[in-house]
């Protein structure tokens, strides 16, 4: 006989009898994929036993159908994975409800993406899709119902059958959005399908491609496409423009410079014989009038006529060299740079001229701008023949004197500069005088004669050297004595050193 032990009641708790069985189970959300086969007739009790929700052993044909649905070669680019999952659940649910899970030929049944594409192709009027499993039933699916199904959130019970059926799918393909790893994979079948799927290209893309094709056809046939902002008359004129360099017909010796905003007109361009006469006229006017603004404008116009006619001869080199020398004389480094750039290209074609003279100018110009990078490029391109040329050798000696801080030799070279190089050295000689004065003030103390400064720094007179010192705010350190004017170097060193740093800022002329 079984004995039961009574539990006394205390104030701390009240004994209750354990519940032996459960009544009706709490209602649960039905899964979209039923995990058990439903009964042929609908249940009248309205209750679901907890043991009925066990895992279903799906037939191999169903599993194969699911795997083929999500296979990479069967995925359509215009069908999302979410749409495929909804359609797949609907197809399998209909088969379970109709009790045709084992009788349907899953091998020939259209895949979900094919069904979705058929529905989309039918438009909004083809909103009824009969079930393939219930030919005699009136089960329909409307577009409105499909949209409602998309708008509902997925529940935890929906994931149960989805995880079971898609367990053969790689993990990086199970999410709706592709991962970075999958995006690196290239599938030949998908690439071929994308190339062949021209009906997926939008009409706008087709219009862009057609327009591009017409432009290439016009380019190949030599036709100029019609621009909407130009009239038909101007379009016809532009189509008759010559493709090669023009030949000028203008006979005017003098012509103002205008920047071109359209194709050059031969009637306003002077041919080579006229340009030769123009150059001789400009040389005479420069010697007589020295009007640089007029001469520079005329030379720029002459250079423009040479450029539009593609004239590259010894005359072209001669014209650019004359303009560069005049620009140096007037200190116009912007025009000089333009001429120097063109002369480098012309010298490379062995058209004559004075390449070593302008090579020396380039070295001196880089000393003025303190451009070490371009200076190194020039030095690397020098040939042994170039280094023996007097002009180039003088420029190299000047660079060496500055690099070594030998101001005594630098100012001797300054007085012996060949050709137009002195105009370039004039642009940075004041900077080097400040540097030399800074050194002199540190070495010669407590004072130094002004005459010594005049001789060492290449001044023409004591008055010029005194004026230079006063221009930099050191006039109070000049002291006049019986033997001449002296500079108090002990207090002037800092003044000249600060002035030299201010003058050593890199310079660029465009």
HELIX and SHEET records of a PDB file:
HELIX    1   1 UNK A   50  UNK A   53  5                                   4    
HELIX    2   2 UNK A   60  UNK A   69  1                                  10    
HELIX    3   3 UNK A   72  UNK A   74  5                                   3    
HELIX    4   4 UNK A   81  UNK A   97  1                                  17    
HELIX    5   5 UNK A  112  UNK A  121  1                                  10    
HELIX    6   6 UNK A  143  UNK A  151  1                                   9    
HELIX    7   7 UNK A  158  UNK A  165  1                                   8    
HELIX    8   8 UNK A  171  UNK A  173  5                                   3    
HELIX    9   9 UNK A  180  UNK A  183  1                                   4    
HELIX   10  10 UNK A  188  UNK A  196  1                                   9    
HELIX   11  11 UNK A  198  UNK A  200  5                                   3    
HELIX   12  12 UNK A  203  UNK A  221  1                                  19    
HELIX   13  13 UNK A  232  UNK A  239  1                                   8    
HELIX   14  14 UNK A  266  UNK A  268  5                                   3    
HELIX   15  15 UNK A  272  UNK A  289  1                                  18    
HELIX   16  16 UNK A  292  UNK A  308  1                                  17    
HELIX   17  17 UNK A  314  UNK A  329  1                                  16    
HELIX   18  18 UNK A  333  UNK A  348  1                                  16    
HELIX   19  19 UNK A  355  UNK A  369  1                                  15    
HELIX   20  20 UNK A  372  UNK A  381  1                                  10    
HELIX   21  21 UNK A  384  UNK A  388  1                                   5    
HELIX   22  22 UNK A  390  UNK A  404  1                                  15    
HELIX   23  23 UNK A  407  UNK A  415  1                                   9    
HELIX   24  24 UNK A  421  UNK A  425  1                                   5    
HELIX   25  25 UNK A  429  UNK A  443  1                                  15    
HELIX   26  26 UNK A  450  UNK A  456  1                                   7    
HELIX   27  27 UNK A  462  UNK A  471  1                                  10    
HELIX   28  28 UNK A  475  UNK A  477  5                                   3    
HELIX   29  29 UNK A  489  UNK A  503  1                                  15    
SHEET    1   A 3 UNK A 448  UNK A 449  0                                        
SHEET    2   A 3 UNK A 484  UNK A 487 -1                                        
SHEET    3   A 3 UNK A 478  UNK A 481 -1                                        
END                                                                             
